[in-house]
């Protein structure tokens, strides 16, 4: 509160001893008031010398005035995909999927791309649109679909006989409808220009819609045949040959093992659309035993003089699922939002910002595994991490020798940047014959030809830096620098500071977890109890009340196992086995199936779930016993029941309908069905908990500093390196080297550790990686007695996390504040080291006392 100045008065006594003016007493209260005012003034002064900047997912610039430590606070986030949930008309919703559309069952309204809506009820019907966006030649990581071309055949080639995959430049042109075509020409007499498009339905559904609840490919293919309503393949282009501009568009029929004999055609000389929209038995025959659907576009045959030419601009493929399609753990970015955010969507926030705030998440995900990387002067990593040309050899971290047999023998690296921000690239010893180039897509925006240092301003958030040579010969590229700003700096290797926080931070309503640092120790203010699995680990007893169409099940848990929820619990977050959101009801009341409520008034905390008779298989009037409820929560439903008593006699899996291997209640009440995902529950705690959290690293501002924020980090996963060709490899995707693989495909390897210490000798390679990078170490430097672990960011982060948004970064803006921060950090570090040393000493004493 504002400080009010006090007027101090003297004590005045006349000659007779009479007090004329009492004066202001020098008391503890008045003196403490002065001290508080001084302290508040200092705090305000220090606050004025600090900058607080809110950052989030992506790359940004910290506008620091000098080198200084950066303090971080992070609020939690939680998103639950509603892709298979009942939407409520009173709620606000956002869809942020570029290539997904949903149709609402009651209104018939369809929403696609980035859209917001309210007043809609029911479970949405889903259509997924596939194309070749983000496709990388030779890889199915970024995009699972493939395009190939044939120019040597005089007949329409079967899919397995078309072997030449499209180049990267062709894929780039195929991914948007813009009038720019990719041509394939066949000039031999009778040869046909043809382009094959193969779409992997299993991968497309499981990556962008939800999990297919089947264990193997054959089961997933049958699921597709049962749940896909229509398939629509559309091709945009035109042909050219002897007879004119005829182009044809057909599909592969797996029943007849032949191309459909009556294709769609047009004879226009400009880009035009051909579509095949198919349903019923035709769809079933289109889907191969591997889950792949093939289309073929082709021109008329060449006569040996005039070539057969097929010009393709764009291709897309729509997969319309049936209403009520049974997918699990939805990953459609369809979410409930509050009224304030709803008002900002597509008003204050454009489509890109909406997608950043509401990315795809599989089921329910919290902010998990925060990563903050603050760059140093050089944004370029060592050349060993680049995608190297076959004739390029790394001689040192920043020295590359190229023995070029032709021009344009390039090595490349993609670098995240902030669009609109100035950058400078320079290299040590290039010239007009060999140099570095900077590209946005296929366009060169800077190159070190005439000058060794060039400043540029990107208009995208990712640039490509590559080497280039104009002639054949031997060239040595040395010490390239890419710096933030318009001033070239002396060479230094990339040396980012990094913060890794492998912890979950959630939110329900306005209650948020918070990650912060206090007295040098990282802590989490835990307000949300997250992702409790409802099963035998919690169930103490169960009572059941039968209602028409569903059972009301009261599940009591052992008091010590379940932290006390805040009341009322009307904003609890619970999902059932398929990821569907349960409706949270207040006041211990329920009105239908798929609801949850909570009673905190008894010695045993009681959750009430409503379970539909369709899900459980229990008879309409049957009241199940507690063990039968346990069986359901283990993923089993009733298959057959006694015709008179309706008591269950046999059980089958909720997941795929297979029989329980042992048809006894003793088995199903304690054993989970294969692939079953339990009900999960998150809720607000009655009393927040302050926990110490293990966070690795810290970040430092280096004047104006480029910072990347993301999440999903996996810290110190144990690895089993694989020896091949004189080197040990981790995350090798080649068949037969599965033991080298990590749990997830990687987007970026942060580090390989030997017995807990960073081992910088590992080289990150792009050849046959499980993901994007493959760590490699020469055999002579490998220690077979050591434990090797890897810290990395997974490629598909939606499996683990969502985007961080509210990351408060604070840093000093003057010398004194910066020095004070460094002194405080040094003291905190010394204290932490002392505490750890004391703990270690205590452990050693105990071990010694135990005879070890």
N, C-alpha and C positions, 0 to 999 in steps of 0.2 A: 504494500500500500504506500501512497506518497508520504514522504517524510515531512512532518510539521515542525518547524523551528520553534524551540522553546526560549522564551525571554527569561534569562536568569536575573534574579534580584538579590541585592545584598541584604544581610540582616542588619537592621539599624536599631540601636538602643540609646535612649537619651541618658543624660547625666544621672538621672535618678534610678536608672536600671530598668526603666519601662521600655518594652519592645514596641517600637513605632512601626517597623516593617519586618515581618517574619523572615523574609528572604526565601530563596529556593533551596530546599534541603539537598545536601550532597549525599544522596542515598544510592543504594544498590540499584533500585529501579531506574532512577534517572541516569546513572552511569551506564547501565546495561542498554538503556534506550539509545544513548550516544554511540555505544559500541556497535549496536545493531545497525544504526544509520550509517556508520563508517563502513561496516561490512557490506551493506546493501549498495553503497556507492561504489565500492571496489568491484563488487560483482557486476554491477551495471557497466562499469568501465571495461572490465575484462570481456563481458558479453559483446560490447561494441567492437572488440578487437577479434572476434571470431565470426566466421561465416558458416551458416548452416544451409546446406543444399540438399534437396530431396532428389534422389536418383532412383532408377528402377531398371527393369529388364532392358538390356541393350547396351549401346556404347554412348558415352557422353563425355564431357570435359569438366573436370573440377577447376574452377577459376581461382586457384590459389595464387597468392602474391609471392610466395616463397616456399622453400622446402620445409615441410612440417608433417608430423604424424596426423592421421585422420581418425577421428572417433566415429564409431558406427552405432546406430540403433536401427533395428528392423522390426516392423510389425508383421504379425502373421496374416496369412490369407488361406481361404478354403474355397474350393469350387466343387460342385457335384453336377456331373452331366445328367441332364433330364431326358436323354435320348430314348429311354424306354419307360419313362415315368408318366403318371397322370398329371397333366398340367391343370392348374386351377385358374379360373377366370378372374379371380380377385388379385392375382399376382402379376408382376411385371417380368417379362422375359426378353432375353437377347439371344440371337443366333449369330455366331461369328465364324462360320465356315464358308470359305470361298467357293467350294465345289460340293456343297451338300444342300439339299432342299428337303423341307418337311411339309407334309400336308396334314392339316388338323381335321379330325374325323367329324366333328359336329358342324363347323362353319364351312368346311371345304376349302378354306383359305390355304394358299401355298406360300411359304417363305423360303428365300434362297439367299446365299451369300451372307452379307452383314445386314441384319434386320432386327427390329424390335417390335414387340406386340404385347397386347394384353387382351383380356376378355376371351380367352381361348380355353376350352376344356378338352380333356382326353389325352390318349397316348398318340404321339405323332407317327405318321407313316413316313418312312425314310427313303430318299433316293440319293445315291452317291454318283457323282460325275467324275470320271477318270480321264486324264489326258497325259501329256508328256512334260508338264511343268516340273522343273528341278531334276530332270532326267540326266544321268551321267552315263556316258557310253561305257559298257563293260561292267556296270554295277547295277544291282537291284536294291541297294541300300536306300537311296534317296527316293527312287521311284521304281516299282517292281515290273513295269510294263516294258515291252521291247518292240522296236520296229526294225525290220530287215528288208532288204531289196534283192531282186533277182533280175538279171539282164541276159542270161544265157539260155533260158529254157524256151522251147516252142510250145509248151503247154502250161497250164496253170499249175504251179508247183505246190505240192503238199507242204504243210507248215514245217515239217522236219527237214525238208530239202532246201529251204531258204536259209542261208547261213551267214550272209554278209550283213552285220549290224550297222545301223545308221551311225554316221560320225557325230561327234559332239556338236559341230556347227549345224548339222541337219536337225538334231533334236532341238537345238535352240530356236530354229526357225519354225519347227512343227508345233511349238507349245502355245502359239497364239494366232488368232485369226486376224491377219493384218495385210493380206494381199501379197506377201512375200512367199514365194514357193520354193520347194525343194524338188529338183528334177532328177529323175532316173531314166536313162535312155538305153535302149537295146537296138543295136544296128545290124545284127546278123539277120539274114533272110529267115523269116518266120518266127524270130524271137519276140518275146513279149516283155515290155517293161511292166514290172509288178512290184508292189510294196506290201509287205505283210505287217499287220498290227496284232500283237498278242497281248491280251489283258489278263492279268492274274487276279481272279475274283477273290480268292481266299485272302491274299495279301491286302487287297484294297478294302475289303470289309473289316478285317481284323485290325488294320492300322487306323482306319478312319470312321468306323461305325461302332464296332464292339467285338467282343470275343465270340467266336463260333464255339458252342459248347460240345465239341467232339474231340476225341483223343488223337485221331490220325487223319491223314489226307482223305482216305476213302470216306470216313465219317463226315468230314467237312464238305466234301463234294455232294454227298447225299443231302446234307443240310441246305446247301445252295439250291439244289433241285426242289427241295420242299418249301423254301422260304423266298426265292426270287420270283417276282410277279412278271416283270418284263425286262428285256434288254434292248437298248437302243444304241446302235453304233452309227456315228455321223462322220462323213468324210467331206472335206472341202478342197476342190481342185479341178483340174481339167486334163484331158489327154491330147495327144497329137500323134497322127500317123497318116498312112496313105489315104484312108477313107475320111479324114477330117479330124475332129476333136473329141471323138467318143471316149468316155471313161466309164468304167464299170466298177460296181461295189457289191461284194458278196461275203458270205460267211462259211466257215467250215462246219459240216455236219458230221458229228462223230458217229452217228448211227450208220451212215452210208460211206463213211471215210472218203468224202468228196466235197468239193465246193458246191454250194447251192446253185443249181443250174439256171435259175432265172434271176439274175442280179438286177439291182437298180442301175440305171444308166442315164447319162445326159451327153449331148454333143455340142455344148457351148464352148466358146473359145476363151472364156474367162472363169475365174474361180467361182464354182457353184457347189451347192450342197447335195449330197446323196445320203439318204438315211434308211436304215433297216430297223424297224420297231417291232419286236417279236415277243410272243408270249406262249404260254401253254406248253405243249409237247415239243415245240420248236426250241424253246429255251432249254429244256432238258437235254435235247440232242446237241445243243451248242456247247454245253459245258463238258470239257474233257475230263478224263480220269485224274488229271493233275489240277483241276480247277481253273484251267485256262481256256479262254474264248479267243478264236482267231478270226480276223477279218482280212480281206484282200481287196486292194484297189489295183486296177490294171488298165492299160491302154490297148488299142488294136495292134496287131502284129506288124512288124517291119517287113518291107518287101526287099530288103537288102540295099535299097537306095535311100529311102526316107526312113529315118529312125522311128522306132516306137518310143514315145516319150510320155511319162506320167509326171504331172506337176501337182504336188501336194502342198496345201497351205496349212491345214489344221485338221486335227482328228480329236473327237471325244467319244466317250462311252458311258452311257447312263445305266446304272443298276438300280431298278426300282424293287424294293422289298415289299412283301405282302404286309398288310395291316396286321399288327401283332406279331411280327417276326421275332423269333425267340433268340435274340442275341443277348450276351451278358456283358457286364462291365462296360457300359457305353462310353465311347470316346468322342461323341458328337459334341462340339462346343455350343450347347444349348443350356442356358443357365437362368436361374431366377436372380433378379437384381432388385435393389431398393428404388424407391421413387426418385431419389436425388440423382442416382447414377442413370436411371432410365431417361431422365430429362436431358442429360448431357450426351447420350448416345446419338451419333450422327448430327449433333448440333455443335457442342463444344469439342467432341471427339470425332475425328474422321474415321474412315473404315480401317486404316492402318492402326490407329490408336485403339480402336475397339478390339481388333484382333490381338494386339499386344496385351491388353487388359484381360481379355477373355479367351485365352488359348485353349486348344484341345487338352483335355485331361481324362485319363482313364478312370471311370467310376468317380469316387471321391478322392481328391488329392489336396494336400496342404502344401504350403511353402516348405520345401525340404532341401537341405544341402546347399545353403547359400554359398555362392562364389563371387568374390570381388577381386578383380585383377587391375591394379594400377600400373600403367606402363612407365618405364623410365624414358631416357632420351630416344632410344632406338626402338621402333615398332617392328622391325624385321627380325624374325627368329633365325637361328643358325641355318646355313644352307643345307645341312643334312636333313632338315625338316621340310624342305621344298619338294615338289613333285619334279624329279630330276629327269632330264633327257638321257636316253640310253648311252650317249657318248660323254656324259658329264661325270666327273669324279670329284668328290669332296676331299680337298687336301688339308683343310683346317676348318674350324667352325664357320669362318666367314671368308674362306678361299675355295673357289671352284675352278677346276680346270676342264675346259671343253675341247675335245678333239673332234672338231666338226668336219663331216664329210660333205656338208651342204650348208646353205644359209638357213636361218630361222630354226636353229637347233635349240629349242627353248626349254628352260626350267622355270617353274611358276610357283607362286604362293598367293593365296587369298588372304587379305588383311581387312578386318573390320575397321571402319572409320566413321566419323561424324560428318554427314553431308553438310556442305556450306562452310566447313572449317578449312583453313589453309594448312597445307602440308608441304614439306620439302624433302625431295629425294636427292641424294648425291652418292657418288661412288669414287673409289680411290684412283683407279688406273684404267678406266675405259677410254674409248675414243669413238670416232665416227663409224668404226667397223664393228665394235662390240660394246654393248651398253645395256642399260636397264630401261624398261618401259613400264608405264602405269596405264591400266585399262579399266574402263567401266563396260562390262560386257565384252563386246568385240571392238569397242572404240578406244583408240589410243588417246589419252589426255595429257601425257607427259612422257618425255624420254631424255636420257642424258647423252645426247649426241653432240650438239654444238657446245653445250656447257656441261660441266661435271655436276652442277647443282641446279635443280629446277623446282620452282614452287607451283603448286596447282591447288585447285579447290574442287573436290569431288561433288557430284550431284546425287550419288547413291551412298548406301551405308556399307558397301563392300567394294573394294578395289582388288584387281589382280596386278601383282608385280611380277615381271618376268625378265629373264635375260634375253638378249637378241643379238644375232650376228648377221652381218650382211654378206659374208663370204665364207668359204671353207677355210679351215686352218685351226691352229691351236691358240686358245685364248684363256686368260686367267682373270676371273672376276674376283675382286677383293673388297672387303670392308664396305658393303653398301649400308647406307643410313637412310631411314625414313623417320622424320621427326615432325612433331606437332608444331605448327607455326610457319612463318615465312623466313626464318633464319636457319641456315645450314650450321650444324654443330659438328665438332670433331668426332671421329669414330669412337663408339663404345658399343660393346655387345648388348643385346637385349637383356634387361635385368629388371623384370617387373616385381613389384611387391604384391603379395597375395594373401587373401583371407578366405579360409575354408571353414564353414560351420555346418557339420553333418548333424543337424537337428531339425525337428519338425516344429513349425510355427503355424497355428491355426487361428480361426476366427469363427464365432457364431454370433450373429447380431452385431452389437457394438462392443462385444467382449473379445479382446485380441491378446494372443501371446505376444511377448516382446523379448527380443534378444538385445542385450546391452552389456556394457563393460563398467564395472565398478571396482575401484581400487586395484586396477590391473587384472581383475578376474572376470571372465566372461560368464554371464548369468542369463537364465531364461525365467521371465515371469510367466509361469504357466497358468493360464486361465481356462484352457480347454483340455479336457480329457479326450484323447483322440483314438479312434479306430479300435475300440474294444470289440473283440470277437465274441459273439454270443454263442456259447456252446457248453460242453461239460465242464470247462474250466470255471464257469461262473454259476451254472445252475445248481441251486441247493435243493429246491423243491418246486413243484409246479402244480397249480390248480387251474382248472379249465371250466369255462361256462360256454354252453352251446347256444349259438344264435343262427338264424337262417342264413346259410351260405358261408358262415365262418365261425371260428372258435375264438373266444377271448381267453388268452393264456397269461396267467400271472406268474412271472419268473422271479423267484427270490434268489439273491446271490449272497455268498458269504460276506459278511460286513467288512472284514478286513481286506478283502480283495478288490473292493470297488470304492474309489474315492467319492465323497459325498457330493451330489449335484447341487447346484443352486436351484432354488424354487421360486416361481413355477418353472417347470421344465418344458414349456410349450415351444421353445426354440431348439430342442435337441435335434441332432442330425443322425438319422438311422437309415441304413439301406439293407435290403434283403439280399438273398443269395445271388440274384441276377443283376444287382446294382441299382435296382429301382428304389427311388426315395420313398420312405414311409412318411405318412402324414403325422406330424407331431401334434397331439391333442393336449390341452390343458386340463387341470382339475381332475385327473384320474378318471376321465370319461372317454369312451370311444363310440363311434357310430357306424363303422363299417370295416371291411377288410383292409389290410396293409396300413395299419395305424399303430402308433406307439404312444404310451403315456407313462407316468411315473408316480409312485407313492412314496414319499419320504417320511411318512409319519410313524412307521413301525420300526421295531428293532432290526428287522431284516428289510433292506431296501427292496422294493418291488417294482419291476418293470412289467407293463402289460403290453403284449403284442396281440394284434388280431391277425389270424392266419386263415386264408380262404380255404374252403373245403376242396377246391380245385387243385390248389398247390399241395395240400397235405395228403389228399386221397381219403381222408376220414369221411365216414358216412354222415349224412345230413343231421341225423339225430344221435350220433354216437359221441360219447364223451371219453376222449382218450385219457389213459393213465400217464403219470409223469415220464415213465421210461419211453412211451411212444412219442411224447413231445420231444424228448432228447433225441430220439431217432430222426425226427424231422429236422431238428437243428444240426444234425450231422449230415444232412443231404439226402435222406431217404423219404420216399412217399409210399403210401399204401398201394400195392398192386392188386391184391385180392383180399376180400374180407368175408367173414362168416355170413351166410345169407340171412341168418336169424338174428344174431347178436350184433352184427356189423363189426366185430372185433377183427383187427388186421391179422391176416394169415401169411401174407408174403409181402416183400418189399422190393422196390426198384429205385434206381438213382433218379433224383430230381434233375440231374445234369443231362443225361442222355438216355434215360429209360432202361438201362441195363439192369439185370437182376442183381440183388445183393448176393455176394458169393456164399454167405451163410445165412439161411433164412430163419434166424432166431432173433428174438428181441434182445437177448444178451449181446449179440454181435452188433446190431444196428444202433444200439443206444450208446456204444462206446467207440465205434469206428466210423470215420468220415468216408463218404462216397468219393471215388476218384474225381479230381478236378473241381470238387465242390468248394465254393467260396462262401464262408459263413456270413450270417448277418453281422453288420458292424454298427457300432454306436459311438457317437461323440457328443459331449455335452459340456456346459459351463460348470466349472467347479464352484462350490459354495465358498471356499476360501482359496484364493490364488496361492500357488506355491512358488518360492524362489529357489531355483536349482542352479548349481554350478555346471557349466557346459564346457566340453572339450572343443575348443576352437583352435585351428592351426593358423599361424601367421598373423600378419597385420598389414595395413597399407599405409603408404607414405605419399604425400603430394610432392611432386617435383616441379614447383611452380605450376603453371597451367598443365594439367595432367589428364591424359586420356584414360578413362576408366570403363571397364566392361563389367556389367552385373548380370549374373545368371544364377541358375540353381540346378540341383540334381546331382551334386558331386558325390562320387563314391570314394571314400577315403580308405586307403591301405587295404585293398582287396588282395588276398593271397594269390600269387600267380605261380604257374608251373611252366617255366621256360622250356622250349622244345629245341633240340639240337638238330640242325640241318645245314649242310654245306659249310661247315666250319664256323657257324655262328648260332647263338641261342636267340630264339624269337618268342615274343609274347603276343597274343591276339593275332595268330596266323589263321587266315580263313581257308587255307588249302585243306582238302579232304585228307584225313589221316593225321592231322595235327590238332585235333580237337582238344587235347589235353592242355594246349597252350592258351585256350580261350578264356576270356573273362565272362562274368555273368551277363553283361550287356555289351552290345556293339558300341564302340566308342566314337564320340565326336571329337574329343581332344584328350590326349594323354598329358596330364599335368606333371607327373613324375614317376620314376621307378625307384624303389627304395630297397636297399640291402641292409638287412637287420635293423630296419627302422631309420636308416640314414639315407638321404638322397644320393643316388648313384648317377651322376651326370654323364657317365660314359655311354649310356644307352643312346642309340641313334634312332630317331623317329622316322620310319620309312612309310611310303605310300603304296608299296607293292603288296598285293594280296592281304590287306588288313582285315581284321574283324571290326569293321567300322571304317574309320578314316586313317588311323595311324597304327603302325606295327613296330613296337620297340625291338631293337636288335642290338646284340652285344657279341663281339668276337669271342671265340671259344677260350682263348688264352686269358681273357679278363674275367671269365665267369668263375664264381666260387660255388662249387656243388654243395658245400656245407652250410651255405647261407640261406636265410629265408628272404625271398623277394616278394615285395608287395607293390601294388600299383594304385595311384590316385588318378581318377579320370572323370570326365563328364560324359555321360551316356549320350548316344545319338538321339534316341527316342525318349525325350525327357517326360513326355506325357504319362509314362508308366510310373513315374516317381514323384512328380512335383508339378508346380505351376509357376508362372512368372512372378518374381518379386516386384512390388511397386513402391512401397513406402519404406525406402532406405534413406535415413537421415545421416548425411555425412557432414561433420563439423571439423573445421581446421582453423589454425591461427592465421591472422592477417597482419600481424606485426612481429617484430623480432622478439620482443619480450614474451609474448604469448607462446611463440614457437619454442623458445628456450624453456619456459615453464613446462610445456607439454613433454619435452624431451627429458627434463629432470624427473618429472612425475613418472614417466614410463620407465626410466632407469631404476627409480626406487621400487616401483611395482615389480619389475623383473627380478631385482635383487631379493625382494621379499619372497617371491614365488620360488626362486632357486633355493633359498634357505629352507622354506617349508618342505620342498621336495627332498632336499638333502636329509632333513630330520626324519621324514617318513621312510626314506631308503635305509637310514641307519637303524631305525626301529625294526624294519623288516629283516635286516641282516642279523640283528641281535636275536630275533625270534627264531630265525632259521638255525643259528648257531646253538641256541638253547635246545632246539629240537634234534641236535646231533647231525645237522647237515653241514 
